[in-house]
């Protein structure tokens, strides 16, 4: 890997950390704190949020009919997602110890916390839980796939790809057969940044 790529990757990581710090500052702005993975709002905020809750009947009346009619299609994706979650988690549990790959922690990717928002009604909370699960699951699966790819085939693509996963910077350049053959075992075991 070139020094310029290392520099860019480090800048990206620094910016991601800065972004996370900025997001954490919202705790002060919106008067909540996190204690043992639970979110706690000040009582005055809870009361204000409850006044903002849209009653279910009004929520349904205000919803476009096409949104309501398409809801079963959206929710039909849940069963395949649950199956994929189970299969990928089982795959990781069995195969990663064999390959010596550190496991991705599911709770780092699939986060449920919108149930603490008192301005959401039941349907909104269910929709938020669905989206949290689905997007978290995709991120969890991508991380497991990235670690698997690093072990089995750590080669960058020749064509531009839409998004880079967390392990891509460790991969060999496309066409660099000499380094691939000379260092494949080192790259396969290079997970020390996860410890």
C-alpha positions as CSV (number, residue, x, y, z in Angstrom):
1,X,0.0,0.0,0.0
2,X,1.3,3.4,-0.8
3,X,2.0,6.2,1.7
4,X,-0.6,8.4,0.0
5,X,-3.3,5.7,0.5
6,X,-2.3,5.3,4.1
7,X,-2.6,9.0,4.6
8,X,-6.1,9.1,3.0
9,X,-7.3,6.2,5.1
10,X,-6.1,7.8,8.3
11,X,-7.8,11.0,7.4
12,X,-11.0,9.2,6.7
13,X,-10.8,7.4,10.1
14,X,-10.0,10.7,11.8
15,X,-13.1,12.3,10.2
16,X,-15.3,9.3,11.2
17,X,-14.1,9.7,14.8
18,X,-14.8,13.4,14.6
19,X,-18.3,12.8,13.2
20,X,-19.0,10.3,16.0
21,X,-17.9,12.8,18.6
22,X,-20.1,15.5,17.1
23,X,-23.1,13.1,17.1
24,X,-22.4,12.4,20.8
25,X,-22.7,16.1,21.6
26,X,-26.4,15.8,20.7
27,X,-26.8,14.1,24.1
28,X,-26.3,17.6,25.7
29,X,-28.4,19.4,23.2
30,X,-31.4,17.1,23.5
31,X,-31.0,16.4,27.3
32,X,-30.4,12.7,27.3
33,X,-27.7,10.4,28.5
34,X,-26.9,6.8,28.0
35,X,-26.6,4.5,31.0
36,X,-26.0,0.8,30.6
37,X,-27.2,0.9,26.9
38,X,-30.5,2.6,27.9
39,X,-31.3,6.2,26.9
40,X,-32.7,8.5,29.7
41,X,-34.3,11.8,29.0
42,X,-34.9,14.5,31.5
43,X,-38.6,14.5,32.7
44,X,-39.4,17.8,31.1
45,X,-38.2,16.5,27.7
46,X,-40.3,13.3,28.2
47,X,-43.4,15.4,28.8
48,X,-42.7,17.7,25.8
49,X,-42.2,14.6,23.6
50,X,-45.4,13.0,24.7
51,X,-47.3,16.2,23.6
52,X,-45.7,15.8,20.1
53,X,-47.0,12.2,19.7
54,X,-49.4,11.8,16.8
55,X,-52.3,9.5,17.7
56,X,-52.6,6.4,15.6
57,X,-55.9,7.3,14.0
58,X,-54.6,10.7,12.9
59,X,-51.3,9.1,11.8
60,X,-53.2,6.6,9.6
61,X,-55.5,9.3,8.2
62,X,-52.5,11.5,7.2
63,X,-50.6,8.6,5.6
64,X,-50.7,8.3,1.8
65,X,-52.8,5.3,0.8
66,X,-49.9,3.9,-1.3
67,X,-47.7,3.9,1.7
68,X,-50.3,1.9,3.6
69,X,-50.8,-0.5,0.7
70,X,-47.1,-1.0,0.2
71,X,-46.4,-1.8,3.9
72,X,-47.0,-5.5,3.6
73,X,-44.4,-5.6,0.8
74,X,-41.8,-3.9,3.0
75,X,-42.6,-6.1,6.0
76,X,-42.4,-9.3,3.8
77,X,-38.7,-8.7,3.7
78,X,-38.4,-9.4,7.4
79,X,-38.6,-13.2,7.2
80,X,-35.7,-13.5,4.7
81,X,-33.7,-11.0,6.7
82,X,-34.2,-13.0,9.9
83,X,-33.1,-16.1,8.0
84,X,-30.0,-14.4,6.6
85,X,-29.2,-13.1,10.1
86,X,-29.4,-16.6,11.5
87,X,-27.3,-18.2,8.7
88,X,-24.6,-15.5,8.7
89,X,-24.3,-15.6,12.5
90,X,-24.0,-19.4,12.4
91,X,-21.5,-19.2,9.6
92,X,-19.3,-16.7,11.6
93,X,-19.6,-18.8,14.8
94,X,-18.4,-21.9,13.1
95,X,-16.0,-20.7,10.4
96,X,-14.3,-17.7,11.9
97,X,-12.6,-19.6,14.7
98,X,-11.3,-22.1,12.1
99,X,-9.8,-19.3,10.0
100,X,-8.6,-17.3,13.0
101,X,-10.7,-14.3,12.1
102,X,-12.1,-12.1,14.9
103,X,-15.9,-12.2,15.1
104,X,-17.9,-9.1,14.3
105,X,-20.0,-8.2,17.3
106,X,-23.6,-8.1,16.3
107,X,-24.5,-5.5,18.9
108,X,-22.1,-3.0,17.3
109,X,-24.2,-3.0,14.1
110,X,-27.8,-3.8,15.1
111,X,-28.9,-1.1,17.5
112,X,-32.4,-0.6,18.9
113,X,-33.0,2.7,20.7
114,X,-35.9,4.5,19.1
115,X,-38.3,2.9,21.5
116,X,-37.2,5.6,24.0
117,X,-38.5,8.4,21.9
118,X,-41.9,9.4,23.4
119,X,-42.9,11.5,20.4
120,X,-43.2,8.4,18.2
121,X,-46.4,6.4,18.2
122,X,-46.5,2.6,18.1
123,X,-46.5,2.4,14.3
124,X,-43.6,4.8,14.0
125,X,-41.6,2.9,16.7
126,X,-42.2,-0.4,14.8
127,X,-41.1,1.2,11.6
128,X,-38.0,2.6,13.2
129,X,-37.2,-0.8,14.8
130,X,-37.6,-2.5,11.4
131,X,-35.3,0.0,9.7
132,X,-32.7,-0.1,12.6
133,X,-32.7,-3.9,12.3
134,X,-32.5,-4.1,8.6
135,X,-29.8,-1.4,8.1
136,X,-27.8,-2.8,11.1
137,X,-28.1,-6.3,9.7
138,X,-26.8,-5.2,6.3
139,X,-23.8,-3.5,8.0
140,X,-23.2,-6.6,10.2
141,X,-23.3,-8.9,7.1
142,X,-21.0,-6.5,5.2
143,X,-18.5,-6.6,8.0
144,X,-18.6,-10.4,8.1
145,X,-18.2,-10.6,4.3
146,X,-15.3,-8.1,4.4
147,X,-13.4,-10.1,7.0
148,X,-14.1,-13.3,5.0
149,X,-12.9,-11.6,1.8
150,X,-9.7,-10.4,3.5
151,X,-9.0,-14.1,4.4
152,X,-9.9,-15.7,1.1
153,X,-9.4,-13.1,-1.6
154,X,-7.9,-9.8,-0.5
155,X,-7.6,-8.3,-4.0
156,X,-8.9,-4.8,-4.9
157,X,-11.1,-4.5,-7.9
158,X,-9.9,-3.0,-11.2
159,X,-13.3,-1.3,-11.6
160,X,-14.5,1.4,-9.3
161,X,-16.9,0.1,-6.7
162,X,-19.8,1.9,-5.0
163,X,-18.6,1.7,-1.5
164,X,-15.6,0.5,0.3
165,X,-15.9,-1.9,3.3
166,X,-13.8,-1.7,6.4
167,X,-11.1,-4.2,5.3
168,X,-10.6,-3.0,1.7
169,X,-7.5,-0.9,2.5
170,X,-5.6,-4.1,3.5
171,X,-6.2,-5.7,0.1
172,X,-3.6,-6.2,-2.7
173,X,-3.7,-4.0,-5.7
174,X,-5.4,-5.5,-8.8
175,X,-2.7,-7.2,-10.9
176,X,0.0,-7.3,-8.1
177,X,0.6,-11.0,-8.3
178,X,4.1,-10.9,-6.8
179,X,3.0,-9.2,-3.6
180,X,-0.1,-11.4,-3.4
181,X,2.0,-14.6,-3.6
182,X,4.6,-13.3,-1.2
183,X,2.3,-11.8,1.5
184,X,-1.0,-13.5,1.3
185,X,-0.6,-15.3,4.6
186,X,0.3,-12.0,6.3
187,X,-2.7,-10.2,5.0
188,X,-5.0,-13.2,5.9
189,X,-3.9,-12.8,9.5
190,X,-3.8,-9.0,9.7
191,X,-6.7,-8.3,12.0
192,X,-4.7,-6.7,14.9
193,X,-6.5,-3.4,14.3
194,X,-9.7,-5.1,15.5
195,X,-8.3,-6.1,18.9
